[in-house]
Amino acid sequence: MKEFVLKNKDKIILGLLIITIILQVALRIQYGKEKPYLHIDEGYSYGLMNYDKVDIMNNDDFYNNWHQNKYYEDYLTISKEEANDFTPVYENQKNDVHPPLFYLLLRCAASFTIDNFSKWTGIGLNLIIFIITSIMIYLVANKIFKNKLYAILVVLINGFTLASIDTTIFIRMYALNALNLLIISYLHIINLNKQELKIKDLLIMSVFIILGSLTHYHYLVFLFILYVIYIIKFIKSKNVKNAVKYTSMMVVSAIISLCIFPYSFVHMFMGYRGQEAISSLEKIPQMWNSLGQYIVILNNHVFNGILILILAIIAVIAIMKIAKNKKITIAFTNKEFLLILIPTLMYFTIIALISPYQETRYIMPICPLLVITVIYGLKVVLESVLSKKSTFIILNCLFIVMLFIPQVFNIELMYFYKDKTDIVEYIEEKHHIPAIYIFNKEQNRFLDDIYMFTKLDNSYILDSKLFSKEKVREVFSGIDVKNGIIVFINGGLENDEYLQTLKEELNCSSYKWIKGMNACNIYLVEK
């Protein structure tokens, strides 16, 4: 059967790709407009690219002082005086646990929002990355499916997954890492069958290997598996020359990357994240539990709930074949597919086992590759029992189902924070009321709440160990509390004791709980 031959196919495909990307960008802009809150790591993204310290809590005047909202905005924004100083991009990453490329790009994007905090600094950067990512998904899928319509379908499916939308609106390096993995995958695909790797091929690979290693260390997991596959291929074909060239390119790329950012070695092997990954290897039962949780995430967020349906279809086909006494001979002989499938599955398994939390963000970089490989696998299985036309129709129907399942089963974006809309609106309405944060230094997650403090006119961060009746009177001396006070109490503290003391010392009548957050509870102590 002819594979969907179209007149002026290239123009039609280009038009479909452009329309698909425009629709998906529009959807992300809408989510960006409605996103009400920042994750703690998103706060760090802004601070690490511009502030003179890793953490605002390291300021000498952070605790036990009244601050206006500009004090907190300063951590998240670039001032005119700081506009040409890129030192924090490098120094803060040196003192933290991540390489600097994403923060450099975010810093460049922030040049358009000097003296103003805007979530669009990060979301806008991620939108640009998403557009390039969609093009790369098309290129990789086209190489694997060898069909441009299927490549468009994969772009369409990926762009409407919850994980893909989350990747764009979550202001971290994961969108950039996803793009890097697609690029290095594509480069390995197009060089897969070359009898001789040319200097140009190796140079282009080297550039993107360096960029990937300067984005996120998990990138190196995927890269190492690709390297092993290539070396095995060269050994089997007895192509020593290519093996030496390819290995030399990898070594040179690693040296250049380490010369640019030598602290990578310390981060990976001596930093706390590296130590967490190593120590996780000692917890085998918990690790397998983590893998199970990631499979649930894979179903709900990477495939919008249709992964179970996909597996069910595969199972039904297998049962049908067994019932007819036919061998299940679905062999994936597509070398390009296998080249991507193996590192993708191994990356997923390794990251699922060692990641500190079970969240979508840690597998975001391979989500596009997971979509490509699963859809291709399903296509091969369906075509073993159905015509190519019927298979294409079924896959399009699955896409339509995928769009509605999250609404039916109430599967929400993980990093949209819809549940925080009410508290942000409340704080914006009550911004004139003085606020106090009773802070537990043993649970240092202030950046989970910093966004609200950029809305408050006047706030005080009090070390919980200094809390007393005398301290309360001292803190609120001369402060107008006729409208009450807003109280943030960090986790791990006895809330009622603090609230009762505040109520008594400020001659207030009552207090009420407003909202429970990741790191604190919020109350209003009323006159």
C-alpha positions in Angstrom: 0.0 0.0 0.0 1.2 3.5 -0.8 2.1 5.4 2.4 -0.2 8.4 2.3 1.3 9.9 -0.9 0.2 13.5 -1.2 0.6 16.1 -3.9 2.9 19.0 -2.8 3.6 16.8 0.3 6.5 18.8 1.6 4.4 22.1 1.6 1.5 20.3 3.3 3.7 18.7 5.9 5.4 22.1 6.6 2.0 23.7 6.9 0.7 21.0 9.3 3.9 21.3 11.4 3.6 25.1 11.7 -0.1 24.9 12.5 0.5 22.2 15.1 3.3 24.2 16.8 1.3 27.4 16.8 -1.7 25.7 18.5 0.5 24.2 21.1 2.3 27.4 21.8 -1.1 29.2 22.2 -2.1 26.5 24.7 1.1 27.1 26.7 0.7 30.8 26.6 -2.8 30.4 28.1 -1.4 28.1 30.9 1.4 30.6 31.4 -1.1 33.5 31.9 -3.0 31.5 34.4 -0.1 30.0 36.3 -0.4 31.6 39.8 2.6 30.4 41.7 6.3 29.3 41.8 7.8 26.1 42.9 10.8 26.4 45.3 13.2 25.4 42.5 11.7 28.0 40.1 12.5 30.6 42.8 16.1 29.2 42.8 16.2 29.5 39.0 15.7 33.2 39.2 17.9 33.7 42.2 20.8 31.6 41.0 21.0 33.5 37.7 21.2 37.0 39.2 21.7 37.2 43.0 25.0 37.6 44.7 24.3 34.5 46.9 22.8 31.1 46.3 20.1 31.7 48.9 18.3 34.9 50.1 18.4 33.3 53.6 22.1 33.8 53.6 21.7 37.6 53.8 22.8 39.0 57.2 19.6 41.0 57.5 17.2 38.3 56.4 16.0 37.2 59.8 14.5 39.5 62.5 13.9 42.5 60.3 11.0 44.1 58.6 11.2 44.0 54.8 9.2 45.5 52.0 8.3 43.5 49.0 11.2 44.9 47.0 13.6 43.1 49.3 12.3 39.7 48.0 11.8 40.9 44.4 15.5 41.8 44.4 16.4 38.1 44.7 14.3 37.3 41.7 15.1 40.2 39.4 18.0 42.0 37.7 18.5 45.6 38.5 19.9 48.2 36.1 23.1 48.1 38.1 23.4 44.4 37.8 22.5 44.2 34.1 26.0 43.7 32.8 27.3 41.5 35.7 27.0 37.8 34.7 29.2 36.7 37.6 26.3 35.1 39.6 25.5 32.8 36.8 28.8 31.0 37.2 29.5 31.6 40.9 26.1 30.5 42.2 26.2 27.3 40.1 29.7 26.6 41.4 28.3 26.8 44.9 25.1 24.9 44.1 24.7 21.5 42.3 23.9 22.3 38.7 25.9 23.3 35.6 25.3 26.9 34.3 24.0 26.9 30.8 20.3 27.1 31.6 20.9 29.9 34.1 23.0 31.8 31.5 20.1 31.6 29.0 17.6 32.6 31.7 19.9 35.5 32.6 19.9 36.6 29.0 16.1 36.4 28.9 15.9 38.5 32.1 17.6 41.3 30.3 14.2 42.1 28.8 12.6 42.4 32.3 15.1 44.5 34.2 13.9 45.8 37.6 10.7 43.7 37.2 10.0 40.1 38.2 8.0 38.2 35.5 7.2 34.6 35.2 7.4 35.2 31.4 11.1 35.5 31.6 11.3 31.8 32.2 8.2 30.7 30.4 9.1 32.7 27.4 12.5 31.1 27.3 10.9 27.6 27.5 8.5 28.5 24.7 11.4 29.2 22.4 13.0 25.9 23.5 9.6 24.1 23.0 9.4 25.3 19.4 12.9 24.0 18.6 12.1 20.8 20.5 9.0 20.2 18.4 11.0 20.6 15.2 13.6 18.1 16.6 10.8 15.6 17.6 9.6 15.8 14.0 13.1 15.2 12.6 13.8 12.2 15.0 10.3 10.7 14.5 10.7 11.0 10.7 13.9 9.1 10.8 12.3 6.3 12.9 8.9 6.1 11.3 10.2 7.0 7.8 6.9 8.7 7.3 6.3 12.5 7.6 2.6 12.2 8.5 3.5 10.0 11.4 6.2 12.4 12.4 3.6 15.2 12.5 1.2 12.9 14.5 4.0 12.3 17.1 4.6 16.1 17.4 0.9 16.6 17.8 0.6 13.9 20.5 3.7 15.0 22.4 2.7 18.6 22.5 -0.7 17.9 24.2 0.6 15.6 26.9 0.5 17.0 30.4 4.2 16.3 30.8 5.1 18.4 27.8 2.9 21.3 28.9 4.4 21.0 32.4 7.9 21.1 30.9 7.2 24.4 29.3 5.6 26.2 32.2 8.0 24.8 34.8 10.9 27.3 34.9 13.8 24.9 35.2 16.5 23.3 33.0 14.4 20.3 32.0 13.0 21.7 28.8 16.5 22.5 27.6 17.8 19.1 28.6 14.9 17.5 26.6 16.0 19.5 23.6 19.6 18.4 24.1 18.7 14.8 24.3 16.7 15.0 21.1 19.5 16.8 19.3 22.2 14.3 20.3 19.8 11.4 19.5 19.2 12.9 16.0 22.9 13.3 15.4 23.6 9.7 16.4 20.8 8.5 14.1 22.1 10.3 11.0 25.6 9.1 11.7 24.5 5.5 12.5 25.2 3.9 9.1 28.2 6.0 8.0 31.2 4.0 7.1 33.5 6.8 8.1 32.8 9.6 10.6 34.1 12.8 9.2 35.6 15.7 11.2 32.4 17.8 10.6 30.2 15.0 12.0 32.3 14.7 15.1 32.6 18.5 15.6 28.8 19.0 15.5 28.4 16.1 18.0 31.0 17.6 20.2 29.4 21.0 20.4 26.0 19.5 21.5 27.7 17.1 23.9 29.4 20.0 25.6 26.1 22.0 25.7 24.2 19.0 27.1 26.8 18.4 29.8 26.6 22.1 30.8 22.8 21.8 31.1 22.1 18.9 33.4 24.2 15.9 34.7 21.5 13.4 33.9 22.2 14.1 30.2 25.4 12.1 30.7 23.5 9.0 31.6 21.8 9.0 28.2 25.0 10.0 26.4 27.0 7.1 28.0 24.4 4.5 26.9 24.6 6.0 23.3 28.3 5.7 23.5 28.2 2.1 24.5 25.8 1.2 21.7 28.0 3.0 19.1 31.2 1.3 20.4 29.5 -2.1 20.3 28.5 -1.4 16.7 32.0 -0.4 15.7 33.5 -3.5 17.4 31.0 -5.8 15.6 31.8 -4.1 12.2 35.5 -4.1 13.1 35.6 -0.4 12.4 38.5 0.5 14.7 39.0 3.9 13.0 35.5 5.1 13.7 35.7 3.8 17.3 38.9 5.7 17.9 37.6 8.9 16.3 34.3 8.7 18.2 35.9 7.9 21.6 38.5 10.7 21.0 35.6 13.1 20.3 33.9 12.1 23.6 37.1 12.6 25.6 37.9 16.0 24.0 34.3 17.1 24.7 34.5 16.0 28.3 37.8 17.9 28.7 36.4 21.1 27.2 33.3 20.8 29.3 35.4 20.4 32.5 37.6 23.3 31.5 34.5 25.5 31.1 32.9 24.3 34.4 35.4 22.2 36.4 33.0 22.0 39.4 31.0 19.4 37.5 33.2 16.7 38.9 32.7 17.9 42.5 28.9 18.2 42.0 28.5 14.7 40.6 30.8 12.8 43.0 31.0 14.9 46.1 27.9 17.2 46.0 24.8 16.3 48.0 22.8 15.3 44.9 25.5 12.9 43.8 25.7 11.5 47.3 22.0 11.0 47.4 22.1 9.1 44.1 25.0 6.9 45.4 23.3 6.2 48.8 20.0 5.3 47.0 21.8 2.3 45.6 21.7 0.9 49.2 17.9 1.0 49.4 16.8 -1.7 46.9 13.2 -2.2 48.1 12.5 1.5 48.2 14.0 1.9 44.7 11.7 -0.6 43.2 8.8 1.2 44.8 10.0 4.4 43.3 10.1 2.7 39.8 6.4 1.7 40.3 5.5 5.3 41.2 7.2 6.5 38.1 5.3 4.1 35.9 2.1 5.7 37.3 3.5 9.1 36.4 4.4 7.8 33.0 0.8 6.7 32.5 -0.9 9.8 33.9 1.4 12.6 32.8 3.5 11.4 29.8 0.6 9.7 28.1 -2.4 11.5 29.6 -3.7 8.2 31.0 -3.7 6.2 27.7 -0.6 4.1 28.4 -2.8 1.5 30.1 -5.0 1.5 27.0 -1.9 1.1 24.7 -0.7 -1.9 26.8 -4.2 -3.4 26.7 -4.3 -3.2 22.9 -0.9 -4.9 22.7 -2.1 -7.6 25.2 -5.3 -8.2 23.1 -3.3 -8.6 19.9 -0.9 -11.0 21.6 -3.8 -13.1 22.9 -5.4 -13.1 19.5 -2.2 -14.4 17.9 -1.7 -17.1 20.6 -5.3 -18.2 20.2 -4.7 -18.8 16.5 -1.5 -20.7 17.3 0.6 -18.1 15.6 4.0 -17.0 16.8 4.3 -13.5 18.1 7.0 -12.3 15.7 6.9 -8.6 16.3 10.6 -8.0 15.9 11.9 -4.4 15.9 14.5 -4.5 13.2 14.5 -0.7 12.8 18.1 0.2 13.9 17.2 3.9 14.4 14.3 2.9 16.7 16.5 0.6 18.8 19.2 3.2 19.0 16.7 5.5 20.8 14.7 2.9 22.6 17.6 1.4 24.6 19.0 4.6 26.1 15.5 6.0 26.7 14.4 2.9 28.7 17.7 2.7 30.6 17.6 6.4 31.4 14.0 6.1 32.7 14.9 3.1 34.9 18.1 4.6 36.3 16.6 8.0 37.0 13.4 6.4 38.5 15.6 4.4 40.9 18.0 7.2 42.0 15.9 10.4 41.9 15.3 12.0 45.3 11.6 12.5 44.7 9.0 10.8 42.5 8.0 13.7 40.2 7.6 14.2 36.5 10.5 16.7 36.3 13.1 14.0 36.6 11.9 12.2 33.5 10.9 15.4 31.6 14.0 15.2 29.4 13.1 11.9 27.9 9.3 12.4 27.7 9.4 13.3 23.9 11.6 10.2 23.3 9.2 8.0 25.3 6.3 9.3 23.2 8.2 8.6 20.0 9.2 5.1 21.0 5.9 4.0 22.5 3.8 5.3 19.5 6.2 3.6 17.1 6.0 0.3 19.1 2.2 0.5 19.0 2.3 1.2 15.3 4.4 -1.9 14.6 2.1 -4.1 16.8 -1.1 -2.8 15.2 0.3 -3.2 11.7 0.9 -6.9 12.4 -2.9 -7.5 12.4 -4.3 -4.4 10.6 -3.7 -2.4 7.5 -1.5 0.6 7.6 -4.5 2.9 7.0 -6.5 1.4 9.8 -3.4 1.7 12.1 -3.1 5.4 11.3 -6.8 6.0 12.0 -6.6 4.1 15.4 -3.6 6.1 16.5 -5.4 9.4 15.6 -8.4 8.1 17.6 -6.1 7.4 20.6 -4.8 11.0 20.4 -8.4 12.3 20.6 -9.0 10.0 23.6 -5.8 11.3 25.2 -7.1 14.9 25.0 -10.2 14.1 27.1 -8.9 11.5 29.7 -7.3 14.1 32.0 -10.6 16.0 32.2 -12.6 12.8 32.9 -10.3 11.5 35.5 -9.2 14.9 36.9 -5.5 14.4 36.1 -3.9 17.8 36.6 -0.6 19.4 35.6 2.0 18.9 38.3 3.7 22.3 38.1 0.7 24.6 37.2 -0.3 25.1 40.9 -4.0 25.7 40.2 -4.6 25.0 43.9 -2.5 28.1 44.8 -4.7 30.6 42.9 -6.9 31.3 46.0 -4.0 32.1 48.3 -2.2 34.4 45.8 -5.5 36.3 45.3 -6.0 36.5 49.1 -2.4 37.8 49.7 -2.8 40.4 46.9 -6.1 41.5 48.5 -4.6 41.7 52.0 -1.2 43.0 50.9 -1.4 46.0 53.2 -1.7 43.8 56.4 1.6 43.3 58.1 2.9 39.7 58.0 5.2 37.6 60.2 6.9 34.4 59.1 7.8 32.2 62.1 10.7 30.4 60.5 12.1 27.0 61.3 15.7 27.0 60.1 15.7 23.2 60.1 13.2 23.3 57.3 14.8 25.7 54.9 12.2 26.1 52.2 11.5 29.8 52.2 11.6 30.0 48.4 8.5 27.9 48.4 6.7 31.0 49.8 8.9 33.9 48.4 6.3 34.7 45.7 3.7 35.7 48.3 6.2 37.9 50.0 6.8 39.9 46.8 3.1 40.8 47.1 3.1 41.9 50.8 3.9 45.5 51.7 5.6 44.7 55.0 6.8 41.4 56.4 9.0 40.1 59.2 11.0 36.8 59.2 11.4 35.7 62.8 13.7 32.8 63.8 11.4 30.5 65.7 14.1 30.0 68.4 13.8 33.7 69.3 10.1 33.7 69.6 8.8 35.0 73.0 6.2 37.4 74.4 8.8 40.1 74.7 10.0 39.5 71.1 6.4 39.8 69.8 6.0 43.2 71.6 9.3 44.3 70.2 8.6 43.3 66.6 5.2 44.9 66.5 6.1 48.1 68.3 4.9 51.0 66.2 3.3 48.6 63.6 -0.3 49.2 62.7 -2.2 46.0 63.4 -5.7 47.3 63.4 -6.6 45.0 60.5 -4.8 42.1 62.2 -1.7 40.3 61.0 -1.0 37.5 58.5 1.0 34.7 60.1 3.1 32.1 58.3 4.3 29.2 60.5 6.9 26.9 59.1 6.6 23.1 59.3 7.7 21.3 62.4 6.4 23.9 64.8 3.5 24.0 67.3 1.2 26.4 65.5 -1.4 27.0 68.2 1.2 28.0 70.8 2.6 30.8 68.5 -0.9 31.9 67.4 -2.2 32.1 71.0 0.8 34.2 72.1 0.4 36.6 69.1 -3.3 36.9 69.8 -2.8 37.8 73.4 0.2 40.1 73.0 -1.5 42.1 70.1 -4.9 42.2 71.8 -6.5 40.3 69.0 -9.8 38.5 69.3 -9.2 35.3 67.3 -7.2 33.6 64.6 -8.2 31.4 61.6 -6.4 29.1 59.3 -6.2 30.3 55.7 -4.2 27.8 53.7 -1.7 25.0 54.1 1.3 25.3 51.8 4.3 23.0 51.1 6.4 24.5 53.8 4.1 26.4 56.1 0.5 27.1 57.3 -1.0 30.5 56.8 -3.3 32.2 59.4 -5.0 35.5 59.9 -4.9 36.8 63.5 -7.9 39.2 63.7 -8.6 42.2 65.8 
